[in-house]
Amino acid sequence: MLPINSFQLTREAEPLTAASSYPWFAIRVKSNFESVAAAGLRGKGLEEFLPQYRVRRRWSDRVRTLDLPLFPGYVFCRFDPQNRLPVLTTPGVLHVVGFANQPTPIDNHEIATIQNLVRSGLPAEPWPFLRVGQRVRVCSGPLTRAEGIVVQLKQKCRLIVSVSLLQRSVAVEIDRDCITPI
């Protein structure tokens, strides 16, 4: 017979494994409510993802380091699209991004690339969405197998990783020797 604590741990772990089989969706949230919405979704037992970047902001009397969302106004979440009421009733959530009043899932590869980019620790920042340009794959370093578009800014090479559904992108500096054309 299992002790009560072991049974509770086993019961709590079940929804997490089931939730990981659901696709990722983009959730539109109120302005500056990304962290509030992410915490609310996490509190409801949903798997959420709020990619952030670090920036230094200067005021007249001080300089502060802030963590800002890479995709302002959006949080990513895995959930059953047939049961989206818990998501929609989360504080700060406006709606689930989709077409014809149906949630549209985000490609798992795009989310995995963004997660890998955040974990890499490389400096990243939001970037305008690009439709044209050379698609490349990173062949070495912490972003190995990531795919994106390469642009050049101030003599530095940047990899642009995009989430097509949101038409939003993120830029990260990368060594030109680490990429190969697709």
Backbone as CSV, one residue per row, in Angstrom:
resi,resn,N_x,N_y,N_z,CA_x,CA_y,CA_z,C_x,C_y,C_z
1,MET,0.845,-1.180,0.000,0.000,0.000,0.000,0.888,1.239,0.000
2,LEU,0.579,2.208,-0.852,1.366,3.434,-0.949,1.052,4.378,0.195
3,PRO,2.064,5.035,0.739,1.779,6.084,1.711,1.006,7.215,1.033
4,ILE,0.275,7.998,1.815,-0.561,9.071,1.270,0.267,10.055,0.450
5,ASN,1.450,10.430,0.927,2.284,11.395,0.208,2.690,10.879,-1.169
6,SER,3.038,9.589,-1.262,3.428,9.028,-2.556,2.256,9.037,-3.524
7,PHE,1.055,8.714,-3.032,-0.119,8.709,-3.881,-0.406,10.112,-4.406
8,GLN,-0.287,11.121,-3.560,-0.540,12.486,-3.986,0.464,12.920,-5.046
9,LEU,1.724,12.552,-4.864,2.725,12.911,-5.867,2.430,12.236,-7.197
10,THR,1.998,10.979,-7.134,1.672,10.257,-8.358,0.469,10.892,-9.048
11,ARG,-0.566,11.251,-8.272,-1.758,11.883,-8.850,-1.432,13.221,-9.485
12,GLU,-0.583,14.015,-8.839,-0.249,15.337,-9.363,0.590,15.236,-10.632
13,ALA,1.357,14.187,-10.777,2.225,14.057,-11.947,1.449,13.648,-13.192
14,GLU,0.287,13.020,-13.030,-0.470,12.536,-14.184,-0.872,13.629,-15.169
15,PRO,-1.448,14.777,-14.726,-1.854,15.791,-15.700,-0.678,16.374,-16.473
16,LEU,0.504,16.442,-15.863,1.646,17.014,-16.563,2.044,16.169,-17.761
17,THR,2.016,14.835,-17.609,2.386,13.993,-18.737,1.316,14.052,-19.824
18,ALA,0.052,14.134,-19.432,-1.033,14.232,-20.419,-0.972,15.578,-21.134
19,ALA,-0.664,16.650,-20.384,-0.630,17.991,-20.981,0.487,18.121,-21.997
20,SER,1.589,17.397,-21.814,2.707,17.535,-22.744,2.389,16.940,-24.112
21,SER,1.285,16.187,-24.220,0.899,15.646,-25.526,0.083,16.654,-26.329
22,TYR,-0.395,17.709,-25.677,-1.178,18.731,-26.373,-0.249,19.665,-27.144
23,PRO,-0.761,20.291,-28.196,0.073,21.246,-28.948,0.214,22.573,-28.200
24,TRP,1.183,23.363,-28.640,1.390,24.710,-28.093,0.450,25.683,-28.798
25,PHE,-0.071,26.639,-28.036,-0.905,27.695,-28.576,-0.377,29.029,-28.094
26,ALA,-0.606,30.075,-28.868,-0.261,31.439,-28.453,-1.486,32.035,-27.778
27,ILE,-1.265,32.641,-26.632,-2.329,33.286,-25.875,-2.076,34.783,-25.911
28,ARG,-3.038,35.564,-26.374,-2.931,37.028,-26.378,-3.318,37.513,-24.994
29,VAL,-2.450,38.345,-24.390,-2.705,38.851,-23.043,-2.700,40.377,-23.046
30,LYS,-3.241,40.958,-21.977,-3.237,42.406,-21.836,-1.809,42.927,-21.811
31,SER,-1.650,44.182,-22.194,-0.332,44.814,-22.198,0.284,44.761,-20.797
32,ASN,1.520,44.329,-20.723,2.293,44.205,-19.482,1.712,43.197,-18.492
33,PHE,0.881,42.267,-18.952,0.308,41.231,-18.097,0.888,39.854,-18.411
34,GLU,1.990,39.799,-19.152,2.551,38.517,-19.563,2.905,37.647,-18.348
35,SER,3.602,38.222,-17.362,4.017,37.450,-16.181,2.818,37.035,-15.337
36,VAL,1.836,37.913,-15.207,0.624,37.609,-14.431,-0.125,36.447,-15.086
37,ALA,-0.301,36.505,-16.396,-1.011,35.442,-17.110,-0.235,34.126,-17.033
38,ALA,1.099,34.180,-17.208,1.914,32.961,-17.137,1.804,32.322,-15.758
39,ALA,1.853,33.130,-14.707,1.731,32.597,-13.344,0.337,32.004,-13.122
40,GLY,-0.691,32.641,-13.655,-2.052,32.123,-13.535,-2.223,30.791,-14.243
41,LEU,-1.670,30.668,-15.435,-1.743,29.414,-16.182,-0.989,28.307,-15.444
42,ARG,0.199,28.636,-14.942,1.003,27.673,-14.183,0.240,27.234,-12.924
43,GLY,-0.432,28.192,-12.267,-1.216,27.883,-11.077,-2.380,26.949,-11.354
44,LYS,-2.859,26.928,-12.566,-3.951,26.024,-12.958,-3.416,24.680,-13.445
45,GLY,-2.101,24.472,-13.348,-1.505,23.198,-13.733,-1.226,23.065,-15.216
46,LEU,-1.271,24.168,-15.943,-0.998,24.131,-17.383,0.475,24.413,-17.641
47,GLU,1.003,23.845,-18.714,2.386,24.093,-19.100,2.429,25.380,-19.916
48,GLU,3.100,26.394,-19.368,3.199,27.686,-20.035,4.661,27.976,-20.361
49,PHE,4.858,28.900,-21.284,6.206,29.306,-21.671,6.179,30.796,-21.969
50,LEU,6.953,31.559,-21.188,7.070,32.997,-21.363,8.540,33.313,-21.603
51,PRO,8.976,33.344,-22.881,10.384,33.654,-23.154,10.680,35.127,-22.863
52,GLN,11.786,35.367,-22.161,12.149,36.729,-21.797,13.595,37.018,-22.167
53,TYR,13.920,38.300,-22.257,15.283,38.741,-22.482,15.606,39.819,-21.467
54,ARG,16.888,40.011,-21.230,17.342,40.981,-20.232,17.828,42.239,-20.950
55,VAL,17.404,43.408,-20.439,17.781,44.686,-21.029,18.068,45.676,-19.903
56,ARG,19.003,46.576,-20.147,19.303,47.640,-19.181,18.586,48.901,-19.630
57,ARG,17.823,49.494,-18.720,17.097,50.724,-19.001,17.641,51.826,-18.108
58,ARG,17.809,52.991,-18.696,18.364,54.117,-17.967,17.283,55.158,-17.713
59,TRP,17.135,55.531,-16.444,16.285,56.619,-16.047,17.196,57.785,-15.641
60,SER,16.631,58.910,-15.334,17.446,60.079,-15.006,18.297,59.858,-13.757
61,ASP,17.834,59.046,-12.826,18.561,58.880,-11.571,19.158,57.485,-11.365
62,ARG,18.904,56.530,-12.267,19.428,55.178,-12.054,19.377,54.365,-13.345
63,VAL,20.051,53.213,-13.298,20.019,52.240,-14.385,19.519,50.932,-13.789
64,ARG,18.534,50.326,-14.430,17.988,49.055,-13.948,18.074,48.001,-15.034
65,THR,18.210,46.755,-14.603,18.162,45.619,-15.505,16.778,45.003,-15.400
66,LEU,16.102,44.888,-16.537,14.740,44.364,-16.575,14.678,43.088,-17.412
67,ASP,13.774,42.201,-17.041,13.453,41.037,-17.860,12.149,41.349,-18.573
68,LEU,12.212,41.432,-19.895,11.046,41.766,-20.710,10.689,40.588,-21.609
69,PRO,9.409,40.464,-21.994,9.017,39.350,-22.866,9.577,39.511,-24.279
70,LEU,10.049,38.401,-24.834,10.525,38.412,-26.225,9.364,38.635,-27.199
71,PHE,8.173,38.212,-26.805,6.979,38.395,-27.630,5.963,39.184,-26.804
72,PRO,6.087,40.510,-26.777,5.179,41.308,-25.940,3.714,41.057,-26.299
73,GLY,2.909,40.846,-25.254,1.488,40.617,-25.458,1.108,39.165,-25.674
74,TYR,2.086,38.241,-25.580,1.799,36.829,-25.826,2.462,35.936,-24.780
75,VAL,1.783,34.845,-24.455,2.307,33.762,-23.635,1.983,32.484,-24.393
76,PHE,2.857,31.508,-24.344,2.614,30.228,-25.003,2.141,29.220,-23.960
77,CYS,1.228,28.338,-24.361,0.668,27.378,-23.411,0.245,26.107,-24.142
78,ARG,0.431,24.965,-23.468,-0.080,23.681,-23.971,-1.397,23.392,-23.272
79,PHE,-2.410,23.093,-24.037,-3.701,22.726,-23.447,-4.559,22.032,-24.481
80,ASP,-5.625,21.408,-23.980,-6.596,20.746,-24.834,-7.469,21.824,-25.482
81,PRO,-7.444,21.963,-26.812,-8.221,23.025,-27.453,-9.735,22.864,-27.268
82,GLN,-10.186,21.661,-26.925,-11.614,21.444,-26.677,-12.019,21.914,-25.272
83,ASN,-11.016,22.174,-24.417,-11.279,22.608,-23.045,-10.440,23.857,-22.761
84,ARG,-10.796,24.961,-23.398,-9.997,26.178,-23.254,-10.564,27.174,-22.241
85,LEU,-11.653,26.837,-21.573,-12.237,27.743,-20.581,-11.259,28.077,-19.445
86,PRO,-10.513,27.096,-18.893,-9.550,27.460,-17.846,-8.507,28.474,-18.323
87,VAL,-8.141,28.406,-19.579,-7.166,29.359,-20.134,-7.818,30.729,-20.260
88,LEU,-9.012,30.779,-20.808,-9.685,32.053,-21.067,-10.106,32.789,-19.798
89,THR,-10.258,32.063,-18.687,-10.650,32.701,-17.423,-9.446,33.090,-16.571
90,THR,-8.255,32.920,-17.098,-7.037,33.303,-16.378,-6.887,34.822,-16.419
91,PRO,-6.563,35.463,-15.284,-6.394,36.918,-15.274,-5.360,37.383,-16.303
92,GLY,-5.737,38.401,-17.069,-4.853,38.971,-18.075,-5.019,38.390,-19.463
93,VAL,-5.641,37.228,-19.585,-5.797,36.572,-20.889,-6.932,37.233,-21.665
94,LEU,-6.657,37.579,-22.934,-7.679,38.158,-23.815,-8.321,37.089,-24.695
95,HIS,-7.489,36.316,-25.401,-8.003,35.249,-26.259,-6.869,34.348,-26.704
96,VAL,-7.253,33.214,-27.293,-6.295,32.286,-27.878,-6.162,32.653,-29.348
97,VAL,-4.950,32.744,-29.850,-4.720,33.123,-31.239,-5.173,31.977,-32.149
98,GLY,-5.946,32.325,-33.175,-6.421,31.306,-34.101,-7.137,31.927,-35.283
99,PHE,-7.765,31.075,-36.069,-8.511,31.489,-37.243,-9.919,30.913,-37.158
100,ALA,-10.891,31.684,-37.624,-12.294,31.256,-37.657,-12.761,30.769,-36.289
101,ASN,-12.376,31.514,-35.254,-12.779,31.216,-33.875,-12.295,29.851,-33.389
102,GLN,-11.256,29.315,-34.004,-10.651,28.057,-33.598,-9.189,28.313,-33.257
103,PRO,-8.695,27.823,-32.104,-7.274,27.986,-31.770,-6.392,27.306,-32.813
104,THR,-5.321,27.987,-33.197,-4.386,27.432,-34.165,-3.098,27.052,-33.451
105,PRO,-2.701,25.769,-33.508,-1.476,25.360,-32.818,-0.232,25.933,-33.492
106,ILE,0.808,26.103,-32.680,2.104,26.571,-33.169,2.967,25.344,-33.398
107,ASP,3.756,25.369,-34.449,4.652,24.272,-34.782,5.574,23.985,-33.597
108,ASN,5.639,22.722,-33.160,6.488,22.334,-32.032,7.950,22.686,-32.262
109,HIS,8.391,22.600,-33.517,9.789,22.912,-33.833,10.090,24.392,-33.559
110,GLU,9.150,25.285,-33.856,9.354,26.712,-33.594,9.460,26.985,-32.100
111,ILE,8.597,26.364,-31.294,8.656,26.548,-29.838,9.947,25.947,-29.284
112,ALA,10.333,24.777,-29.765,11.568,24.143,-29.298,12.780,25.023,-29.614
113,THR,12.780,25.658,-30.770,13.878,26.544,-31.140,13.924,27.759,-30.217
114,ILE,12.781,28.353,-29.915,12.734,29.500,-29.000,13.194,29.072,-27.602
115,GLN,12.758,27.905,-27.126,13.184,27.413,-25.815,14.687,27.202,-25.787
116,ASN,15.231,26.633,-26.848,16.669,26.406,-26.951,17.417,27.739,-26.958
117,LEU,16.888,28.715,-27.657,17.497,30.045,-27.724,17.540,30.679,-26.334
118,VAL,16.449,30.590,-25.575,16.393,31.169,-24.235,17.376,30.455,-23.307
119,ARG,17.423,29.123,-23.385,18.338,28.342,-22.533,19.792,28.590,-22.864
120,SER,20.105,28.979,-24.094,21.501,29.145,-24.518,22.216,30.254,-23.757
121,GLY,21.463,31.231,-23.263,22.089,32.341,-22.552,22.661,33.404,-23.466
122,LEU,22.545,33.223,-24.771,23.041,34.227,-25.711,22.140,35.459,-25.665
123,PRO,22.708,36.644,-25.869,21.858,37.843,-25.846,20.860,37.815,-27.007
124,ALA,19.602,37.996,-26.688,18.530,37.977,-27.692,17.663,39.201,-27.482
125,GLU,16.920,39.561,-28.504,16.024,40.713,-28.427,14.909,40.534,-29.446
126,PRO,13.752,41.176,-29.227,12.694,41.109,-30.243,13.182,41.708,-31.564
127,TRP,12.629,41.213,-32.653,13.065,41.637,-33.978,11.864,41.660,-34.896
128,PRO,11.800,42.592,-35.828,10.663,42.599,-36.763,10.591,41.296,-37.558
129,PHE,9.379,40.840,-37.839,9.194,39.608,-38.595,9.676,39.806,-40.025
130,LEU,10.422,38.830,-40.530,10.951,38.917,-41.896,10.391,37.781,-42.731
131,ARG,10.015,38.083,-43.943,9.548,37.045,-44.860,10.617,36.691,-45.891
132,VAL,11.504,37.597,-46.155,12.527,37.338,-47.160,13.873,37.174,-46.479
133,GLY,14.799,36.529,-47.164,16.133,36.339,-46.613,16.534,34.879,-46.678
134,GLN,17.761,34.651,-46.362,18.347,33.315,-46.423,17.983,32.513,-45.179
135,ARG,17.352,31.362,-45.370,17.103,30.459,-44.235,18.359,29.645,-43.995
136,VAL,18.710,29.513,-42.722,19.922,28.782,-42.361,19.648,27.843,-41.196
137,ARG,20.573,26.916,-41.003,20.554,26.014,-39.855,21.872,26.193,-39.124
138,VAL,21.811,26.269,-37.802,23.027,26.389,-36.993,23.645,25.008,-36.871
139,CYS,24.951,24.889,-37.177,25.604,23.582,-37.199,26.506,23.341,-35.992
140,SER,26.772,24.368,-35.176,27.586,24.156,-33.975,27.246,25.209,-32.930
141,GLY,27.618,24.922,-31.691,27.352,25.851,-30.602,26.078,25.518,-29.863
142,PRO,25.639,26.383,-28.940,24.471,26.085,-28.105,23.148,26.062,-28.870
143,LEU,23.109,26.614,-30.083,21.871,26.629,-30.872,21.887,25.601,-32.005
144,THR,22.714,24.555,-31.877,22.817,23.537,-32.920,21.439,23.039,-33.338
145,ARG,21.218,22.952,-34.626,19.986,22.497,-35.293,18.876,23.533,-35.288
146,ALA,19.091,24.703,-34.704,18.085,25.766,-34.791,18.055,26.282,-36.220
147,GLU,16.876,26.668,-36.686,16.731,27.207,-38.029,16.203,28.615,-37.949
148,GLY,16.630,29.451,-38.883,16.161,30.826,-38.915,16.665,31.540,-40.144
149,ILE,16.568,32.857,-40.113,16.986,33.714,-41.219,18.168,34.535,-40.734
150,VAL,19.150,34.728,-41.594,20.321,35.509,-41.214,20.212,36.913,-41.794
151,VAL,20.524,37.902,-40.945,20.634,39.289,-41.373,21.927,39.844,-40.793
152,GLN,22.348,40.978,-41.300,23.556,41.611,-40.790,23.191,42.997,-40.282
153,LEU,23.682,43.333,-39.093,23.416,44.614,-38.475,24.691,45.086,-37.799
154,LYS,25.177,46.249,-38.191,26.390,46.828,-37.609,27.564,45.852,-37.640
155,GLN,27.787,45.251,-38.767,28.902,44.323,-38.992,28.806,43.055,-38.140
156,LYS,27.657,42.771,-37.553,27.470,41.548,-36.773,26.387,40.705,-37.426
157,CYS,26.598,39.410,-37.409,25.650,38.476,-37.990,24.613,38.102,-36.930
158,ARG,23.339,38.120,-37.307,22.259,37.769,-36.388,21.384,36.691,-37.018
159,LEU,20.950,35.762,-36.171,20.008,34.732,-36.573,18.629,35.185,-36.128
160,ILE,17.695,35.222,-37.056,16.322,35.609,-36.761,15.485,34.342,-36.689
161,VAL,14.874,34.085,-35.521,14.001,32.937,-35.314,12.582,33.477,-35.210
162,SER,11.656,32.891,-35.973,10.304,33.434,-36.078,9.239,32.450,-35.613
163,VAL,8.132,32.995,-35.135,6.913,32.239,-34.876,5.924,32.740,-35.927
164,SER,5.684,31.921,-36.929,4.905,32.331,-38.100,3.499,32.785,-37.746
165,LEU,2.827,32.057,-36.866,1.445,32.376,-36.532,1.325,33.793,-35.966
166,LEU,2.270,34.198,-35.120,2.222,35.521,-34.504,2.829,36.602,-35.384
167,GLN,3.550,36.200,-36.407,4.326,37.109,-37.244,5.218,37.979,-36.366
168,ARG,5.928,37.302,-35.468,6.886,37.934,-34.568,8.190,37.170,-34.653
169,SER,9.305,37.869,-34.389,10.612,37.258,-34.486,11.500,37.689,-33.330
170,VAL,12.579,36.939,-33.151,13.584,37.207,-32.135,14.940,37.138,-32.818
171,ALA,15.845,38.060,-32.465,17.186,38.079,-33.052,18.214,37.707,-31.997
172,VAL,19.237,36.956,-32.401,20.342,36.603,-31.521,21.636,36.707,-32.330
173,GLU,22.675,37.280,-31.715,23.959,37.367,-32.406,24.556,35.974,-32.516
174,ILE,25.170,35.703,-33.656,25.711,34.386,-33.902,26.961,34.505,-34.777
175,ASP,27.872,33.593,-34.597,29.095,33.556,-35.389,28.764,33.029,-36.782
176,ARG,29.205,33.710,-37.810,28.896,33.339,-39.198,29.407,31.938,-39.538
177,ASP,30.465,31.499,-38.864,31.043,30.172,-39.149,30.176,29.026,-38.625
178,CYS,29.196,29.329,-37.791,28.360,28.298,-37.173,27.113,27.952,-37.978
179,ILE,26.888,28.589,-39.118,25.646,28.388,-39.859,25.897,27.830,-41.249
180,THR,24.912,27.068,-41.732,24.956,26.546,-43.099,23.612,26.792,-43.752
181,PRO,23.568,27.074,-45.046,22.275,27.299,-45.731,21.448,26.010,-45.755
182,ILE,20.149,26.178,-45.752,19.241,25.018,-45.833,18.936,24.756,-47.282
